[in-house]
Amino acid sequence: MEPIAAVVPEPPALAQTPIDQRVFDLYDEYCHGGIDRREFLRRAGALTIGGVSALAMAQSLLPRYAQAQTISFTDTRMKARYVEYPSPGGNSGRMRAYLVQPAGSGPFPAVVVFHENRGLNPYVEDVARRLAVAGFLALAPDGLAPVGGYPGNDDDGRTLQAGLDQAKLRQDMVNSARFLKTHAMSSGKLGATGFCWGGGMTKQLAVALGTDLQAGAPFYGAAPDAASARSIRAPMLVHYAEKDDRINAMWPDFGAALTAAAVPHQMHVYPGTQHGFHNNSTPRYHEASAALAWERTLAFMRQHLA
């Protein structure tokens, strides 16, 4: 299937004062571990935009997770709890995850949700609840469980995740997907989605599981090498931000590998958006694009997990 480019209205200002692209670029470097928070704020403060320091712009980009909650913890359409399960070959042999099921007796089609490069933060937990109220059994594993879990802030979470054995971390995520697929409340049909690092993990899961995965919908995230991508069998729905050159440069080889493997796939680029546009806890969020991408994701999961 040929890639499809989304037609989305140009985004409104992401904050009361529009944020300069140079500040977005610095934030992207900070989010991906290239610089720490102090250096991010220092460099942004050294920029002058309209004769004024860009420090306030930089500070506005830091996450505010209270804004990310769209589904209440007490919403009667779903039931959420934390679960633990074995994870052989992972970082500690055990894993912990946030499991959310729709109201009702099930079984339900299942979707695993992979977090960014800083552990299971409140935004990703809310995504799991969004899936549950849409009718899916959702599992959001915390890759930081072997080191005590998400520490309550992204800076420490990013440091903890970077310090893990990365191959074992990926194994923890694969084990989590298998746990969900065989869960008593699961129909046995499995989908996956994820954001940033989790988008890359969604693609890696598709490589690892082959026909055991029925659908993958990654948001941004690094692509596997072309040889590995040819092992993918699950239909793929790939979401990219327009202003995300490093990640988008991986698409031609990844898309060609999917085509060579005869994997049904769609790719959407959302005009004017930044990496992380689905995350509604910072001004990178673009409501129209996030809503469209999410509608497409739900429709895609319903199509392939029904």
N, C-alpha and C positions, 0 to 999 in steps of 0.2 A: 504494500500500500504506500502511495506517495505521501511524504510529509505534508502537513497542512499548517499554514500559518494563520493564527487567530486574528480576527479583526476586532479590536477592542478600542473603545474611546480613549483618547489621550488622558492620562491620569491628572487629577486635580493636584494642587499643591499638597505635598505629603506632610506639611506642618504649616503653622500659621505663617512662618517665613520660609519660602522655598529653600531647600537644602542644595548647596553647591555639589556638583558631581565629584569634585575632589574630596569632599568630606565623606561622601558615600564610598569612594574608593578606599580611603583610609579605614573606614569602618569595616569594609570587606576584608582588608588585610588583618585587622584586629580580630574579627570573628573567626578567621581561619588560622589564628595562632602566629601570624607573622610578627606582630608587635603586641605588647601588653596594653592594658587600659591606660596606664600613665603615659606611655609613648603616643598612643592614639590621641589622647587629649592634648598632649604637648604639641604634636604636629598640627593638629587642627587649630589650636590656639595661635600658632604661628602664621596661619593663613589669614589674610585680610580680604574681605569681600565687601565691596562698597565702603571701604575705609574702616570696617569694623571686624574685630576678631571673629573667627568662625567657631570659637569654643562653644557657644550656646547651641549652635547647630549640632556639634558633636555630642553634646550632653543629651540633646533631644532624641538621639538615635538609640540610647541605651534602653534595654527592654523594660516595659512596665507591664508585668504579667497580669495584674488585675484587669487590664483592658482586654486580655486575651480570652477571658472566660465568656463563652457564649452559651454554654449548657451548664446549668447549676448542678452541683454535686447531689442535690436532692431531687432532681428532675424525675418524675414518676414514670417517664418513658423508658428508663434504663436503670440498671443496678451495677454499681462499680465496687471493686474490691482489689486488693493486692494479693498476688499469688506467688508461691515459690515452687520450683521444680528442678529436677536434676539437669545439669548441662555438661555432659562428659566432653572433655577436650577443651573446655572453656577456661576462663581465667581463675575460677575457683572450684568448678564442679557443680555450682549451684547458681540459679538465676532467680531474679525477682522482677515482676512485671505488674502493670496496671491492666486488669481484665474488666471489660465493660460489656454487659449483655443487654439486649433489648428486653423490655417487659414481655412476658409470655414464657411459654414452656420450651420453645425451640424444637428441633435444632435450627441453627442459623448459619447462613454463609459467613465465613470468617475472613477478617482482614488484619494482618499484622502491621503495626505502625512503627517505623524506625525514626528515632530522634536525630537531632543535629549532633555536632561534635562536642557536646557539653552535657550529655546525660538527659534523663527524662525530666524535662522542666514542665511547668504548668501549661504552657502552650500546647505541647504534644499530648499531654493528658486530656486537654480539652478536645483535641482532634479525635482522640479515641471515643470520647463521649458523643461527638458529632456523628461518628460512624454508627454508634449503637442506636441513637434515636432514629437513624435512617434504616435500621433493620439488620445491622451486621454485628456479629460477635467480634469485638476488637480487643487486641492485645498490644500494649505498648511496653516492650521490655526496656529495662534500665541497664544499659551496658556498664554503668558504674556500680551495680549491685555488689560485685566482688570486692569493691573498695569502700563499701559503706553506703552506696547510693548517691543520687543527686544531692549535692551539699547545700542547696538552697540559693546558690548564686552561680551565674554562668562562668565567671572568671575561674573560680576554683573547679567547677565542673569541666571546663576546657582543659585545665592543667591535669586533672585526674584522668580524663579520657586519653590525652596524649601519652600519658605514662603507662598505659596498659599495653600488654602484648597484643598487637593489632590483629594477628592471625587468630588468636584465641578469642578476641572480642567478636570477630566475624563469626566464629564458630558458636559463640553464645547466642548470636542473633539467628543463625540457622537453626539451632536447637530450639529456640523460642518459637520459630515458625512451625516446626514439626510438632511441638507441644500443642500449639493452637489448632493445627489441622486435625489432630487426633483427640481433641478435647470432647468431653461428653456432650457439650452444648453445640458443637460444630457439626455442620452438614458434611464436612469433608472437602468442601470446595474452598480453596484458599486463595486470597489475594494479598497484595502487599503494596504499601505506599510509604513514603518517607521524604525527608526534607534535608537538603544540603548533604551532610555526611550520610544521612538516612536515605536520601535519593540514590546515592552511590550504592548503599547497602541493598536497596531494593533491586538494583540491577545485578549485584553480586549474588543475591538470593536466587534470582532467576537463572543464573548460571549454575548454581549449586543444586537446585531442586529439579531442573528440567521439567518433565511433565507433571511433577507433583505440585507445581504452582500453576494456577489457572489464570492469573491476571497480575500485571505489575503497573503501577502508576507513580513513577518517581517524579518528584519536584526537584529540578536542578540536580546536582550531585555528579561526581565523576563517573565516567563510563569505564567498563572493563575493556581490556585490550580486544582487538578484533577477533583473535583466535578463540578467546574465552566466550565472547558474545555469540559466536556461532553455536554454542551449546544451549542457548536460550530457546525454550519452546513456548513459553507463556506469551499471549498477546500483551503488547506494551503500549501504554499511553504516556508520553513523555512531555513534561511541562518545563519550559525554559523562560527565563527573564531575558528581555532584549539586551539590557546593559549588564552582561555577564560573560565577557569575552573568553575568559579562561575555560569556563565550563562549556560554553557553546562551541568552542573550537574542537571539542571531542565528538560532536555530533556526526560529521560526515563519515568518519570511520565506523562509528557505532551504528548509524543508520544503514550503512552499506552492509555491515555484518548481519543485521537483522533481515535485510532484504535477501542476502545470500542464503540465509537459513530458512527462508520462506516463513518468517514470523510476522503475523499481522501486527502492524504498528502504526501509530499516529504520533506526530510531533507538533506541538503548538508553541509558538513564540508569542509572548504577550507584550505588545508595543509599549515602550516608555517605562517598563518596569525594571526594578533592581532585583538582584539576587535576594531571595528571602521575601518576595512580594506576598506570599501567602501568610506570613507570620504577622498577626494583627497586634503584636505587642510593641512594635516600633514604627516610625514613620516610613520605613521601606514598604510597609503594607500598602497595597493598592486594592481597594475594595472591589471594584468592578472586575478586575482580572482574577482576584482570589475567588470571588463568587463564581465566575465562569469556569475556572479551572476545577473548582470543587464540584460544581454541577456535572461537568464532564466526567470527573472521577467517579462519582456515585453512579451515573448512568453506565459507565464502563464496567464497574464492579457488578452491577445488577445484570448486565448482559452476559458476563462470563461466569458468574458464580450462581446464577439461578438454578 
